[in-house]
Amino acid sequence: MAVILIAGNSLIVPTSLTDSVRPLTTNIALEMGYAAGVHQEMLFATGIVLFSFILILNFVLAKISARGAN
């Protein structure tokens, strides 16, 4: 929940690097309470995208660190 406060929780698309944003994890946390139907399915799809991104990032970093250890 700290991310919600720090990032600014803005629904507007940012136009510069200093604008407030709404991270995907924040979006899931705030909207899951009232989501139903397709909206809920899209929030689950967002979670799958985040999970996939983190999984790929972990694999890449593990390969890089294993290469550096040799």
mmCIF file as Biopython writes it, N, C-alpha, C and O atoms, coordinates in Angstrom:
data_model
#
loop_
_atom_site.group_PDB
_atom_site.id
_atom_site.type_symbol
_atom_site.label_atom_id
_atom_site.label_alt_id
_atom_site.label_comp_id
_atom_site.label_asym_id
_atom_site.label_entity_id
_atom_site.label_seq_id
_atom_site.pdbx_PDB_ins_code
_atom_site.Cartn_x
_atom_site.Cartn_y
_atom_site.Cartn_z
_atom_site.occupancy
_atom_site.B_iso_or_equiv
_atom_site.auth_seq_id
_atom_site.auth_asym_id
_atom_site.pdbx_PDB_model_num
ATOM 1   N N  . MET A ? 1  ? 0.806   -1.188  0.000   1.0 0.0 1  A 1 
ATOM 2   C CA . MET A ? 1  ? 0.000   0.000   0.000   1.0 0.0 1  A 1 
ATOM 3   C C  . MET A ? 1  ? 0.854   1.259   0.000   1.0 0.0 1  A 1 
ATOM 4   O O  . MET A ? 1  ? 0.366   2.336   -0.342  1.0 0.0 1  A 1 
ATOM 5   N N  . ALA A ? 2  ? 2.104   1.139   0.374   1.0 0.0 2  A 1 
ATOM 6   C CA . ALA A ? 2  ? 2.980   2.308   0.333   1.0 0.0 2  A 1 
ATOM 7   C C  . ALA A ? 2  ? 3.172   2.795   -1.095  1.0 0.0 2  A 1 
ATOM 8   O O  . ALA A ? 2  ? 3.323   3.994   -1.331  1.0 0.0 2  A 1 
ATOM 9   N N  . VAL A ? 3  ? 3.167   1.864   -2.052  1.0 0.0 3  A 1 
ATOM 10  C CA . VAL A ? 3  ? 3.312   2.244   -3.457  1.0 0.0 3  A 1 
ATOM 11  C C  . VAL A ? 3  ? 2.166   3.143   -3.893  1.0 0.0 3  A 1 
ATOM 12  O O  . VAL A ? 3  ? 2.369   4.059   -4.689  1.0 0.0 3  A 1 
ATOM 13  N N  . ILE A ? 4  ? 0.974   2.895   -3.386  1.0 0.0 4  A 1 
ATOM 14  C CA . ILE A ? 4  ? -0.180  3.721   -3.726  1.0 0.0 4  A 1 
ATOM 15  C C  . ILE A ? 4  ? 0.074   5.169   -3.310  1.0 0.0 4  A 1 
ATOM 16  O O  . ILE A ? 4  ? -0.233  6.095   -4.061  1.0 0.0 4  A 1 
ATOM 17  N N  . LEU A ? 5  ? 0.622   5.361   -2.137  1.0 0.0 5  A 1 
ATOM 18  C CA . LEU A ? 5  ? 0.863   6.708   -1.636  1.0 0.0 5  A 1 
ATOM 19  C C  . LEU A ? 5  ? 2.034   7.388   -2.325  1.0 0.0 5  A 1 
ATOM 20  O O  . LEU A ? 5  ? 1.976   8.583   -2.613  1.0 0.0 5  A 1 
ATOM 21  N N  . ILE A ? 6  ? 3.084   6.647   -2.587  1.0 0.0 6  A 1 
ATOM 22  C CA . ILE A ? 6  ? 4.298   7.238   -3.149  1.0 0.0 6  A 1 
ATOM 23  C C  . ILE A ? 6  ? 4.146   7.573   -4.628  1.0 0.0 6  A 1 
ATOM 24  O O  . ILE A ? 6  ? 4.604   8.627   -5.071  1.0 0.0 6  A 1 
ATOM 25  N N  . ALA A ? 7  ? 3.511   6.695   -5.395  1.0 0.0 7  A 1 
ATOM 26  C CA . ALA A ? 7  ? 3.430   6.882   -6.843  1.0 0.0 7  A 1 
ATOM 27  C C  . ALA A ? 7  ? 2.430   7.959   -7.241  1.0 0.0 7  A 1 
ATOM 28  O O  . ALA A ? 7  ? 2.515   8.482   -8.352  1.0 0.0 7  A 1 
ATOM 29  N N  . GLY A ? 8  ? 1.508   8.299   -6.392  1.0 0.0 8  A 1 
ATOM 30  C CA . GLY A ? 8  ? 0.585   9.374   -6.691  1.0 0.0 8  A 1 
ATOM 31  C C  . GLY A ? 8  ? -0.817  8.930   -7.017  1.0 0.0 8  A 1 
ATOM 32  O O  . GLY A ? 8  ? -1.746  9.732   -6.911  1.0 0.0 8  A 1 
ATOM 33  N N  . ASN A ? 9  ? -1.014  7.679   -7.413  1.0 0.0 9  A 1 
ATOM 34  C CA . ASN A ? 9  ? -2.326  7.113   -7.686  1.0 0.0 9  A 1 
ATOM 35  C C  . ASN A ? 9  ? -3.145  7.948   -8.665  1.0 0.0 9  A 1 
ATOM 36  O O  . ASN A ? 9  ? -4.303  8.267   -8.392  1.0 0.0 9  A 1 
ATOM 37  N N  . SER A ? 10 ? -2.562  8.295   -9.781  1.0 0.0 10 A 1 
ATOM 38  C CA . SER A ? 10 ? -3.222  9.118   -10.784 1.0 0.0 10 A 1 
ATOM 39  C C  . SER A ? 10 ? -3.763  8.241   -11.906 1.0 0.0 10 A 1 
ATOM 40  O O  . SER A ? 10 ? -3.072  7.345   -12.391 1.0 0.0 10 A 1 
ATOM 41  N N  . LEU A ? 11 ? -4.990  8.501   -12.313 1.0 0.0 11 A 1 
ATOM 42  C CA . LEU A ? 11 ? -5.591  7.751   -13.408 1.0 0.0 11 A 1 
ATOM 43  C C  . LEU A ? 11 ? -5.267  8.348   -14.774 1.0 0.0 11 A 1 
ATOM 44  O O  . LEU A ? 11 ? -5.572  7.741   -15.800 1.0 0.0 11 A 1 
ATOM 45  N N  . ILE A ? 12 ? -4.661  9.511   -14.797 1.0 0.0 12 A 1 
ATOM 46  C CA . ILE A ? 12 ? -4.326  10.198  -16.038 1.0 0.0 12 A 1 
ATOM 47  C C  . ILE A ? 12 ? -3.002  9.651   -16.563 1.0 0.0 12 A 1 
ATOM 48  O O  . ILE A ? 12 ? -2.078  9.399   -15.790 1.0 0.0 12 A 1 
ATOM 49  N N  . VAL A ? 13 ? -2.913  9.470   -17.878 1.0 0.0 13 A 1 
ATOM 50  C CA . VAL A ? 13 ? -1.680  8.991   -18.496 1.0 0.0 13 A 1 
ATOM 51  C C  . VAL A ? 13 ? -0.605  10.060  -18.329 1.0 0.0 13 A 1 
ATOM 52  O O  . VAL A ? 13 ? -0.824  11.212  -18.704 1.0 0.0 13 A 1 
ATOM 53  N N  . PRO A ? 14 ? 0.569   9.697   -17.765 1.0 0.0 14 A 1 
ATOM 54  C CA . PRO A ? 14 ? 1.611   10.698  -17.534 1.0 0.0 14 A 1 
ATOM 55  C C  . PRO A ? 14 ? 2.201   11.198  -18.845 1.0 0.0 14 A 1 
ATOM 56  O O  . PRO A ? 14 ? 2.341   10.439  -19.804 1.0 0.0 14 A 1 
ATOM 57  N N  . THR A ? 15 ? 2.546   12.479  -18.877 1.0 0.0 15 A 1 
ATOM 58  C CA . THR A ? 15 ? 3.161   13.067  -20.068 1.0 0.0 15 A 1 
ATOM 59  C C  . THR A ? 15 ? 4.623   13.414  -19.853 1.0 0.0 15 A 1 
ATOM 60  O O  . THR A ? 15 ? 5.332   13.722  -20.811 1.0 0.0 15 A 1 
ATOM 61  N N  . SER A ? 16 ? 5.090   13.368  -18.596 1.0 0.0 16 A 1 
ATOM 62  C CA . SER A ? 16 ? 6.504   13.600  -18.319 1.0 0.0 16 A 1 
ATOM 63  C C  . SER A ? 16 ? 6.947   12.659  -17.198 1.0 0.0 16 A 1 
ATOM 64  O O  . SER A ? 16 ? 6.127   11.988  -16.573 1.0 0.0 16 A 1 
ATOM 65  N N  . LEU A ? 17 ? 8.243   12.624  -16.959 1.0 0.0 17 A 1 
ATOM 66  C CA . LEU A ? 17 ? 8.785   11.711  -15.950 1.0 0.0 17 A 1 
ATOM 67  C C  . LEU A ? 17 ? 8.412   12.108  -14.531 1.0 0.0 17 A 1 
ATOM 68  O O  . LEU A ? 17 ? 8.486   11.277  -13.625 1.0 0.0 17 A 1 
ATOM 69  N N  . THR A ? 18 ? 8.018   13.347  -14.315 1.0 0.0 18 A 1 
ATOM 70  C CA . THR A ? 18 ? 7.695   13.797  -12.966 1.0 0.0 18 A 1 
ATOM 71  C C  . THR A ? 18 ? 6.202   13.728  -12.649 1.0 0.0 18 A 1 
ATOM 72  O O  . THR A ? 18 ? 5.805   14.066  -11.534 1.0 0.0 18 A 1 
ATOM 73  N N  . ASP A ? 19 ? 5.369   13.304  -13.591 1.0 0.0 19 A 1 
ATOM 74  C CA . ASP A ? 19 ? 3.931   13.183  -13.351 1.0 0.0 19 A 1 
ATOM 75  C C  . ASP A ? 19 ? 3.625   11.985  -12.465 1.0 0.0 19 A 1 
ATOM 76  O O  . ASP A ? 19 ? 4.397   11.028  -12.410 1.0 0.0 19 A 1 
ATOM 77  N N  . SER A ? 20 ? 2.497   12.046  -11.775 1.0 0.0 20 A 1 
ATOM 78  C CA . SER A ? 20 ? 2.042   10.921  -10.966 1.0 0.0 20 A 1 
ATOM 79  C C  . SER A ? 20 ? 1.641   9.761   -11.872 1.0 0.0 20 A 1 
ATOM 80  O O  . SER A ? 20 ? 1.205   9.968   -13.005 1.0 0.0 20 A 1 
ATOM 81  N N  . VAL A ? 21 ? 1.792   8.552   -11.367 1.0 0.0 21 A 1 
ATOM 82  C CA . VAL A ? 21 ? 1.434   7.353   -12.131 1.0 0.0 21 A 1 
ATOM 83  C C  . VAL A ? 21 ? 0.598   6.426   -11.252 1.0 0.0 21 A 1 
ATOM 84  O O  . VAL A ? 21 ? 0.479   6.635   -10.045 1.0 0.0 21 A 1 
ATOM 85  N N  . ARG A ? 22 ? 0.028   5.410   -11.871 1.0 0.0 22 A 1 
ATOM 86  C CA . ARG A ? 22 ? -0.686  4.377   -11.139 1.0 0.0 22 A 1 
ATOM 87  C C  . ARG A ? 22 ? -0.119  3.023   -11.589 1.0 0.0 22 A 1 
ATOM 88  O O  . ARG A ? 22 ? -0.484  2.515   -12.650 1.0 0.0 22 A 1 
ATOM 89  N N  . PRO A ? 23 ? 0.774   2.445   -10.778 1.0 0.0 23 A 1 
ATOM 90  C CA . PRO A ? 23 ? 1.378   1.162   -11.143 1.0 0.0 23 A 1 
ATOM 91  C C  . PRO A ? 23 ? 0.322   0.057   -11.267 1.0 0.0 23 A 1 
ATOM 92  O O  . PRO A ? 23 ? -0.757  0.145   -10.680 1.0 0.0 23 A 1 
ATOM 93  N N  . LEU A ? 24 ? 0.647   -0.962  -12.026 1.0 0.0 24 A 1 
ATOM 94  C CA . LEU A ? 24 ? -0.294  -2.061  -12.248 1.0 0.0 24 A 1 
ATOM 95  C C  . LEU A ? 24 ? -0.668  -2.761  -10.951 1.0 0.0 24 A 1 
ATOM 96  O O  . LEU A ? 24 ? -1.820  -3.157  -10.775 1.0 0.0 24 A 1 
ATOM 97  N N  . THR A ? 25 ? 0.284   -2.919  -10.041 1.0 0.0 25 A 1 
ATOM 98  C CA . THR A ? 25 ? -0.029  -3.569  -8.772  1.0 0.0 25 A 1 
ATOM 99  C C  . THR A ? 25 ? -1.016  -2.735  -7.960  1.0 0.0 25 A 1 
ATOM 100 O O  . THR A ? 25 ? -1.901  -3.281  -7.301  1.0 0.0 25 A 1 
ATOM 101 N N  . THR A ? 26 ? -0.864  -1.429  -8.007  1.0 0.0 26 A 1 
ATOM 102 C CA . THR A ? 26 ? -1.798  -0.538  -7.321  1.0 0.0 26 A 1 
ATOM 103 C C  . THR A ? 26 ? -3.176  -0.641  -7.934  1.0 0.0 26 A 1 
ATOM 104 O O  . THR A ? 26 ? -4.182  -0.672  -7.224  1.0 0.0 26 A 1 
ATOM 105 N N  . ASN A ? 27 ? -3.221  -0.693  -9.253  1.0 0.0 27 A 1 
ATOM 106 C CA . ASN A ? 27 ? -4.492  -0.813  -9.950  1.0 0.0 27 A 1 
ATOM 107 C C  . ASN A ? 27 ? -5.229  -2.084  -9.531  1.0 0.0 27 A 1 
ATOM 108 O O  . ASN A ? 27 ? -6.437  -2.055  -9.297  1.0 0.0 27 A 1 
ATOM 109 N N  . ILE A ? 28 ? -4.515  -3.181  -9.437  1.0 0.0 28 A 1 
ATOM 110 C CA . ILE A ? 28 ? -5.123  -4.446  -9.021  1.0 0.0 28 A 1 
ATOM 111 C C  . ILE A ? 28 ? -5.635  -4.332  -7.584  1.0 0.0 28 A 1 
ATOM 112 O O  . ILE A ? 28 ? -6.762  -4.729  -7.288  1.0 0.0 28 A 1 
ATOM 113 N N  . ALA A ? 29 ? -4.803  -3.790  -6.697  1.0 0.0 29 A 1 
ATOM 114 C CA . ALA A ? 29 ? -5.174  -3.700  -5.277  1.0 0.0 29 A 1 
ATOM 115 C C  . ALA A ? 29 ? -6.395  -2.823  -5.054  1.0 0.0 29 A 1 
ATOM 116 O O  . ALA A ? 29 ? -7.252  -3.152  -4.235  1.0 0.0 29 A 1 
ATOM 117 N N  . LEU A ? 30 ? -6.484  -1.719  -5.769  1.0 0.0 30 A 1 
ATOM 118 C CA . LEU A ? 30 ? -7.594  -0.792  -5.555  1.0 0.0 30 A 1 
ATOM 119 C C  . LEU A ? 30 ? -8.895  -1.244  -6.208  1.0 0.0 30 A 1 
ATOM 120 O O  . LEU A ? 30 ? -9.971  -0.997  -5.663  1.0 0.0 30 A 1 
ATOM 121 N N  . GLU A ? 31 ? -8.820  -1.892  -7.345  1.0 0.0 31 A 1 
ATOM 122 C CA . GLU A ? 31 ? -10.031 -2.200  -8.097  1.0 0.0 31 A 1 
ATOM 123 C C  . GLU A ? 31 ? -10.589 -3.602  -7.880  1.0 0.0 31 A 1 
ATOM 124 O O  . GLU A ? 31 ? -11.725 -3.868  -8.274  1.0 0.0 31 A 1 
ATOM 125 N N  . MET A ? 32 ? -9.832  -4.501  -7.269  1.0 0.0 32 A 1 
ATOM 126 C CA . MET A ? 32 ? -10.307 -5.874  -7.120  1.0 0.0 32 A 1 
ATOM 127 C C  . MET A ? 32 ? -11.514 -5.961  -6.190  1.0 0.0 32 A 1 
ATOM 128 O O  . MET A ? 32 ? -12.314 -6.888  -6.314  1.0 0.0 32 A 1 
ATOM 129 N N  . GLY A ? 33 ? -11.661 -5.029  -5.274  1.0 0.0 33 A 1 
ATOM 130 C CA . GLY A ? 33 ? -12.769 -5.063  -4.323  1.0 0.0 33 A 1 
ATOM 131 C C  . GLY A ? 33 ? -14.140 -4.939  -4.968  1.0 0.0 33 A 1 
ATOM 132 O O  . GLY A ? 33 ? -15.107 -5.510  -4.462  1.0 0.0 33 A 1 
ATOM 133 N N  . TYR A ? 34 ? -14.247 -4.219  -6.055  1.0 0.0 34 A 1 
ATOM 134 C CA . TYR A ? 34 ? -15.546 -4.012  -6.689  1.0 0.0 34 A 1 
ATOM 135 C C  . TYR A ? 34 ? -15.620 -4.550  -8.107  1.0 0.0 34 A 1 
ATOM 136 O O  . TYR A ? 34 ? -16.637 -4.368  -8.777  1.0 0.0 34 A 1 
ATOM 137 N N  . ALA A ? 35 ? -14.570 -5.209  -8.583  1.0 0.0 35 A 1 
ATOM 138 C CA . ALA A ? 35 ? -14.546 -5.712  -9.950  1.0 0.0 35 A 1 
ATOM 139 C C  . ALA A ? 35 ? -15.443 -6.941  -10.097 1.0 0.0 35 A 1 
ATOM 140 O O  . ALA A ? 35 ? -15.556 -7.757  -9.182  1.0 0.0 35 A 1 
ATOM 141 N N  . ALA A ? 36 ? -16.070 -7.055  -11.252 1.0 0.0 36 A 1 
ATOM 142 C CA . ALA A ? 36 ? -16.897 -8.217  -11.563 1.0 0.0 36 A 1 
ATOM 143 C C  . ALA A ? 36 ? -16.852 -8.458  -13.068 1.0 0.0 36 A 1 
ATOM 144 O O  . ALA A ? 36 ? -16.661 -7.530  -13.854 1.0 0.0 36 A 1 
ATOM 145 N N  . GLY A ? 37 ? -17.026 -9.693  -13.446 1.0 0.0 37 A 1 
ATOM 146 C CA . GLY A ? 37 ? -17.102 -10.034 -14.865 1.0 0.0 37 A 1 
ATOM 147 C C  . GLY A ? 37 ? -15.800 -9.791  -15.598 1.0 0.0 37 A 1 
ATOM 148 O O  . GLY A ? 37 ? -14.734 -10.219 -15.155 1.0 0.0 37 A 1 
ATOM 149 N N  . VAL A ? 38 ? -15.895 -9.099  -16.722 1.0 0.0 38 A 1 
ATOM 150 C CA . VAL A ? 38 ? -14.738 -8.851  -17.581 1.0 0.0 38 A 1 
ATOM 151 C C  . VAL A ? 38 ? -13.702 -7.984  -16.866 1.0 0.0 38 A 1 
ATOM 152 O O  . VAL A ? 38 ? -12.499 -8.170  -17.050 1.0 0.0 38 A 1 
ATOM 153 N N  . HIS A ? 39 ? -14.164 -7.054  -16.063 1.0 0.0 39 A 1 
ATOM 154 C CA . HIS A ? 39 ? -13.238 -6.199  -15.312 1.0 0.0 39 A 1 
ATOM 155 C C  . HIS A ? 39 ? -12.344 -7.041  -14.407 1.0 0.0 39 A 1 
ATOM 156 O O  . HIS A ? 39 ? -11.136 -6.817  -14.341 1.0 0.0 39 A 1 
ATOM 157 N N  . GLN A ? 40 ? -12.933 -8.002  -13.713 1.0 0.0 40 A 1 
ATOM 158 C CA . GLN A ? 40 ? -12.157 -8.881  -12.838 1.0 0.0 40 A 1 
ATOM 159 C C  . GLN A ? 40 ? -11.202 -9.752  -13.652 1.0 0.0 40 A 1 
ATOM 160 O O  . GLN A ? 40 ? -10.068 -9.989  -13.234 1.0 0.0 40 A 1 
ATOM 161 N N  . GLU A ? 41 ? -11.649 -10.222 -14.795 1.0 0.0 41 A 1 
ATOM 162 C CA . GLU A ? 41 ? -10.785 -11.028 -15.664 1.0 0.0 41 A 1 
ATOM 163 C C  . GLU A ? 41 ? -9.581  -10.227 -16.146 1.0 0.0 41 A 1 
ATOM 164 O O  . GLU A ? 41 ? -8.474  -10.758 -16.236 1.0 0.0 41 A 1 
ATOM 165 N N  . MET A ? 42 ? -9.795  -8.952  -16.455 1.0 0.0 42 A 1 
ATOM 166 C CA . MET A ? 42 ? -8.690  -8.103  -16.894 1.0 0.0 42 A 1 
ATOM 167 C C  . MET A ? 42 ? -7.701  -7.837  -15.767 1.0 0.0 42 A 1 
ATOM 168 O O  . MET A ? 42 ? -6.499  -7.724  -16.012 1.0 0.0 42 A 1 
ATOM 169 N N  . LEU A ? 43 ? -8.190  -7.735  -14.540 1.0 0.0 43 A 1 
ATOM 170 C CA . LEU A ? 43 ? -7.284  -7.569  -13.408 1.0 0.0 43 A 1 
ATOM 171 C C  . LEU A ? 43 ? -6.450  -8.831  -13.186 1.0 0.0 43 A 1 
ATOM 172 O O  . LEU A ? 43 ? -5.269  -8.739  -12.854 1.0 0.0 43 A 1 
ATOM 173 N N  . PHE A ? 44 ? -7.047  -9.996  -13.365 1.0 0.0 44 A 1 
ATOM 174 C CA . PHE A ? 44 ? -6.288  -11.249 -13.274 1.0 0.0 44 A 1 
ATOM 175 C C  . PHE A ? 44 ? -5.263  -11.342 -14.404 1.0 0.0 44 A 1 
ATOM 176 O O  . PHE A ? 44 ? -4.145  -11.811 -14.191 1.0 0.0 44 A 1 
ATOM 177 N N  . ALA A ? 45 ? -5.637  -10.899 -15.596 1.0 0.0 45 A 1 
ATOM 178 C CA . ALA A ? 45 ? -4.701  -10.895 -16.721 1.0 0.0 45 A 1 
ATOM 179 C C  . ALA A ? 45 ? -3.529  -9.953  -16.441 1.0 0.0 45 A 1 
ATOM 180 O O  . ALA A ? 45 ? -2.390  -10.253 -16.801 1.0 0.0 45 A 1 
ATOM 181 N N  . THR A ? 46 ? -3.804  -8.834  -15.810 1.0 0.0 46 A 1 
ATOM 182 C CA . THR A ? 46 ? -2.744  -7.911  -15.420 1.0 0.0 46 A 1 
ATOM 183 C C  . THR A ? 46 ? -1.789  -8.586  -14.442 1.0 0.0 46 A 1 
ATOM 184 O O  . THR A ? 46 ? -0.574  -8.419  -14.540 1.0 0.0 46 A 1 
ATOM 185 N N  . GLY A ? 47 ? -2.335  -9.342  -13.506 1.0 0.0 47 A 1 
ATOM 186 C CA . GLY A ? 47 ? -1.498  -10.089 -12.566 1.0 0.0 47 A 1 
ATOM 187 C C  . GLY A ? 47 ? -0.625  -11.119 -13.255 1.0 0.0 47 A 1 
ATOM 188 O O  . GLY A ? 47 ? 0.529   -11.312 -12.874 1.0 0.0 47 A 1 
ATOM 189 N N  . ILE A ? 48 ? -1.162  -11.777 -14.260 1.0 0.0 48 A 1 
ATOM 190 C CA . ILE A ? 48 ? -0.378  -12.762 -15.018 1.0 0.0 48 A 1 
ATOM 191 C C  . ILE A ? 48 ? 0.745   -12.087 -15.788 1.0 0.0 48 A 1 
ATOM 192 O O  . ILE A ? 48 ? 1.854   -12.617 -15.860 1.0 0.0 48 A 1 
ATOM 193 N N  . VAL A ? 49 ? 0.469   -10.924 -16.362 1.0 0.0 49 A 1 
ATOM 194 C CA . VAL A ? 49 ? 1.506   -10.169 -17.070 1.0 0.0 49 A 1 
ATOM 195 C C  . VAL A ? 49 ? 2.614   -9.759  -16.103 1.0 0.0 49 A 1 
ATOM 196 O O  . VAL A ? 49 ? 3.794   -9.890  -16.426 1.0 0.0 49 A 1 
ATOM 197 N N  . LEU A ? 50 ? 2.251   -9.269  -14.933 1.0 0.0 50 A 1 
ATOM 198 C CA . LEU A ? 50 ? 3.255   -8.889  -13.939 1.0 0.0 50 A 1 
ATOM 199 C C  . LEU A ? 50 ? 4.074   -10.094 -13.481 1.0 0.0 50 A 1 
ATOM 200 O O  . LEU A ? 50 ? 5.296   -10.005 -13.355 1.0 0.0 50 A 1 
ATOM 201 N N  . PHE A ? 51 ? 3.406   -11.211 -13.235 1.0 0.0 51 A 1 
ATOM 202 C CA . PHE A ? 51 ? 4.104   -12.427 -12.821 1.0 0.0 51 A 1 
ATOM 203 C C  . PHE A ? 51 ? 5.080   -12.882 -13.904 1.0 0.0 51 A 1 
ATOM 204 O O  . PHE A ? 51 ? 6.219   -13.240 -13.605 1.0 0.0 51 A 1 
ATOM 205 N N  . SER A ? 52 ? 4.638   -12.868 -15.155 1.0 0.0 52 A 1 
ATOM 206 C CA . SER A ? 52 ? 5.496   -13.286 -16.271 1.0 0.0 52 A 1 
ATOM 207 C C  . SER A ? 52 ? 6.711   -12.377 -16.393 1.0 0.0 52 A 1 
ATOM 208 O O  . SER A ? 52 ? 7.830   -12.855 -16.581 1.0 0.0 52 A 1 
ATOM 209 N N  . PHE A ? 53 ? 6.499   -11.076 -16.288 1.0 0.0 53 A 1 
ATOM 210 C CA . PHE A ? 53 ? 7.600   -10.126 -16.376 1.0 0.0 53 A 1 
ATOM 211 C C  . PHE A ? 53 ? 8.622   -10.371 -15.268 1.0 0.0 53 A 1 
ATOM 212 O O  . PHE A ? 53 ? 9.824   -10.370 -15.534 1.0 0.0 53 A 1 
ATOM 213 N N  . ILE A ? 54 ? 8.174   -10.578 -14.049 1.0 0.0 54 A 1 
ATOM 214 C CA . ILE A ? 54 ? 9.086   -10.816 -12.931 1.0 0.0 54 A 1 
ATOM 215 C C  . ILE A ? 54 ? 9.809   -12.146 -13.097 1.0 0.0 54 A 1 
ATOM 216 O O  . ILE A ? 54 ? 10.996  -12.247 -12.785 1.0 0.0 54 A 1 
ATOM 217 N N  . LEU A ? 55 ? 9.108   -13.166 -13.585 1.0 0.0 55 A 1 
ATOM 218 C CA . LEU A ? 55 ? 9.736   -14.467 -13.815 1.0 0.0 55 A 1 
ATOM 219 C C  . LEU A ? 55 ? 10.845  -14.366 -14.853 1.0 0.0 55 A 1 
ATOM 220 O O  . LEU A ? 55 ? 11.937  -14.896 -14.647 1.0 0.0 55 A 1 
ATOM 221 N N  . ILE A ? 56 ? 10.576  -13.690 -15.965 1.0 0.0 56 A 1 
ATOM 222 C CA . ILE A ? 56 ? 11.590  -13.518 -17.011 1.0 0.0 56 A 1 
ATOM 223 C C  . ILE A ? 56 ? 12.770  -12.707 -16.480 1.0 0.0 56 A 1 
ATOM 224 O O  . ILE A ? 56 ? 13.925  -13.043 -16.740 1.0 0.0 56 A 1 
ATOM 225 N N  . LEU A ? 57 ? 12.480  -11.652 -15.743 1.0 0.0 57 A 1 
ATOM 226 C CA . LEU A ? 57 ? 13.541  -10.831 -15.171 1.0 0.0 57 A 1 
ATOM 227 C C  . LEU A ? 57 ? 14.414  -11.642 -14.220 1.0 0.0 57 A 1 
ATOM 228 O O  . LEU A ? 57 ? 15.635  -11.482 -14.223 1.0 0.0 57 A 1 
ATOM 229 N N  . ASN A ? 58 ? 13.817  -12.504 -13.411 1.0 0.0 58 A 1 
ATOM 230 C CA . ASN A ? 58 ? 14.590  -13.357 -12.500 1.0 0.0 58 A 1 
ATOM 231 C C  . ASN A ? 58 ? 15.467  -14.340 -13.253 1.0 0.0 58 A 1 
ATOM 232 O O  . ASN A ? 58 ? 16.615  -14.566 -12.869 1.0 0.0 58 A 1 
ATOM 233 N N  . PHE A ? 59 ? 14.939  -14.931 -14.329 1.0 0.0 59 A 1 
ATOM 234 C CA . PHE A ? 59 ? 15.746  -15.858 -15.124 1.0 0.0 59 A 1 
ATOM 235 C C  . PHE A ? 59 ? 16.933  -15.149 -15.765 1.0 0.0 59 A 1 
ATOM 236 O O  . PHE A ? 59 ? 18.048  -15.672 -15.754 1.0 0.0 59 A 1 
ATOM 237 N N  . VAL A ? 60 ? 16.708  -13.984 -16.314 1.0 0.0 60 A 1 
ATOM 238 C CA . VAL A ? 60 ? 17.786  -13.229 -16.954 1.0 0.0 60 A 1 
ATOM 239 C C  . VAL A ? 60 ? 18.845  -12.848 -15.933 1.0 0.0 60 A 1 
ATOM 240 O O  . VAL A ? 60 ? 20.036  -13.018 -16.193 1.0 0.0 60 A 1 
ATOM 241 N N  . LEU A ? 61 ? 18.440  -12.341 -14.786 1.0 0.0 61 A 1 
ATOM 242 C CA . LEU A ? 61 ? 19.404  -11.958 -13.770 1.0 0.0 61 A 1 
ATOM 243 C C  . LEU A ? 61 ? 20.150  -13.164 -13.192 1.0 0.0 61 A 1 
ATOM 244 O O  . LEU A ? 61 ? 21.325  -13.051 -12.840 1.0 0.0 61 A 1 
ATOM 245 N N  . ALA A ? 62 ? 19.488  -14.303 -13.092 1.0 0.0 62 A 1 
ATOM 246 C CA . ALA A ? 62 ? 20.165  -15.522 -12.624 1.0 0.0 62 A 1 
ATOM 247 C C  . ALA A ? 62 ? 21.223  -15.956 -13.626 1.0 0.0 62 A 1 
ATOM 248 O O  . ALA A ? 62 ? 22.309  -16.381 -13.232 1.0 0.0 62 A 1 
ATOM 249 N N  . LYS A ? 63 ? 20.921  -15.856 -14.912 1.0 0.0 63 A 1 
ATOM 250 C CA . LYS A ? 63 ? 21.910  -16.210 -15.937 1.0 0.0 63 A 1 
ATOM 251 C C  . LYS A ? 63 ? 23.086  -15.257 -15.911 1.0 0.0 63 A 1 
ATOM 252 O O  . LYS A ? 63 ? 24.233  -15.683 -16.047 1.0 0.0 63 A 1 
ATOM 253 N N  . ILE A ? 64 ? 22.818  -13.970 -15.738 1.0 0.0 64 A 1 
ATOM 254 C CA . ILE A ? 64 ? 23.889  -12.979 -15.693 1.0 0.0 64 A 1 
ATOM 255 C C  . ILE A ? 64 ? 24.780  -13.202 -14.476 1.0 0.0 64 A 1 
ATOM 256 O O  . ILE A ? 64 ? 26.005  -13.140 -14.581 1.0 0.0 64 A 1 
ATOM 257 N N  . SER A ? 65 ? 24.164  -13.463 -13.317 1.0 0.0 65 A 1 
ATOM 258 C CA . SER A ? 65 ? 24.980  -13.674 -12.114 1.0 0.0 65 A 1 
ATOM 259 C C  . SER A ? 65 ? 25.744  -14.991 -12.177 1.0 0.0 65 A 1 
ATOM 260 O O  . SER A ? 65 ? 26.852  -15.078 -11.649 1.0 0.0 65 A 1 
ATOM 261 N N  . ALA A ? 66 ? 25.178  -16.020 -12.812 1.0 0.0 66 A 1 
ATOM 262 C CA . ALA A ? 66 ? 25.889  -17.297 -12.959 1.0 0.0 66 A 1 
ATOM 263 C C  . ALA A ? 66 ? 27.072  -17.136 -13.907 1.0 0.0 66 A 1 
ATOM 264 O O  . ALA A ? 66 ? 28.124  -17.741 -13.701 1.0 0.0 66 A 1 
ATOM 265 N N  . ARG A ? 67 ? 26.904  -16.337 -14.920 1.0 0.0 67 A 1 
ATOM 266 C CA . ARG A ? 67 ? 28.009  -16.103 -15.861 1.0 0.0 67 A 1 
ATOM 267 C C  . ARG A ? 67 ? 29.122  -15.328 -15.184 1.0 0.0 67 A 1 
ATOM 268 O O  . ARG A ? 67 ? 30.300  -15.569 -15.449 1.0 0.0 67 A 1 
ATOM 269 N N  . GLY A ? 68 ? 28.757  -14.395 -14.309 1.0 0.0 68 A 1 
ATOM 270 C CA . GLY A ? 68 ? 29.773  -13.602 -13.607 1.0 0.0 68 A 1 
ATOM 271 C C  . GLY A ? 68 ? 30.504  -14.395 -12.532 1.0 0.0 68 A 1 
ATOM 272 O O  . GLY A ? 68 ? 31.623  -14.041 -12.163 1.0 0.0 68 A 1 
ATOM 273 N N  . ALA A ? 69 ? 29.889  -15.469 -12.021 1.0 0.0 69 A 1 
ATOM 274 C CA . ALA A ? 69 ? 30.518  -16.267 -10.965 1.0 0.0 69 A 1 
ATOM 275 C C  . ALA A ? 69 ? 31.603  -17.190 -11.511 1.0 0.0 69 A 1 
ATOM 276 O O  . ALA A ? 69 ? 32.464  -17.637 -10.754 1.0 0.0 69 A 1 
ATOM 277 N N  . ASN A ? 70 ? 31.579  -17.478 -12.786 1.0 0.0 70 A 1 
ATOM 278 C CA . ASN A ? 70 ? 32.577  -18.392 -13.382 1.0 0.0 70 A 1 
ATOM 279 C C  . ASN A ? 70 ? 33.880  -17.745 -13.623 1.0 0.0 70 A 1 
ATOM 280 O O  . ASN A ? 70 ? 34.807  -18.389 -14.116 1.0 0.0 70 A 1 
#
